[in-house]
Amino acid sequence: MTPNGCHNRPPFRTIQPMQDGWYMDGVTRTPRMIEVPFRMTTDCQYSRDPMGLGQKDPRCEGCRWKAKTETKE
């Protein structure tokens, strides 16, 4: 069985380059690039599914991004 595509993926970048309009570079238009902070969550949301599907999925076994289950004593 092959693991999910996100299994042990590299961490997301903390900053994303994005275009913020254009500027004239002599005769041509050139895109103006800015850096925007990455604001999405970096941990696995599939393993936090309220129905528990991500915790039971065998393709998620051993993934470093899988949320830890809370043990009740």
Secondary structure, DSSP 8 states (H G I E B T S, - for coil): ----TTTT-----SEEEEEEEEEEETTEEEEEEEEEE--S--S-SGGG-TT-HHHH-GGGTT-TTS-------
